[in-house]
Amino acid sequence: MSNVIRLLIVAMDEDAMAEYARLVRSLGADCFVAHAQADILSVLRGAPIQGVVLDLPSVVRIKGADKQRVFELLGIYPIIRMRYSRKDGAVLVPGPEPDPAAALRAFLNGPCRSFTPRPIRRMERIALNYNVILTSNQAPQGERAVLANYTPYGCFVVTATALAPGARVSVIFPDACGCGSHLRVAARVVHHIPWGHGRTLPGVGLAFEAEEDDVRDILQQLCRA
């Protein structure tokens, strides 16, 4: 099996796309590219990737329901956001590490390398409001939250708590097993939308870590309920 990390680059601008791809390949990784939502669908359905390079100006240009759809498609993958300065011919990365090569190297060796490569989720997310309890290092006793959509493999939980990609959490489904018993599912944060981010619901996209068939069966029953 190849150890080469493969990313998806999402950018509408050709120059930005070329510069991101050059930077990715200079660090020994490989990449697929997508200019529009249809391209994203095409790549993710056929290519197991381990992370996404997201061009910030392209995000601004995606409007309305399409924007939400793009984030739902990308939500299970680690994401690094970048911006290309045409004036300087330089790549800029928001965050504490201003050097784009160093930031991308940390992204590749951290979240991406620990993420199992996979194509687009095997099931479409189902919209279903479900009250859950979310536990994390920030809220070890658990906080009340709302699950907005999910599959047996991942979900989006509405919460104002800031949780960084890669953080481990647990999602507790009260009385999911009947007779007052709760279902606890371990998960990893793969995407975070902060509170106050436009009209988008704040929260975290999670990838479930449970592999047990009985857990998946219960989650499938919740999807169908």
Disulfide bonds with the S-S distance in Angstrom:
none
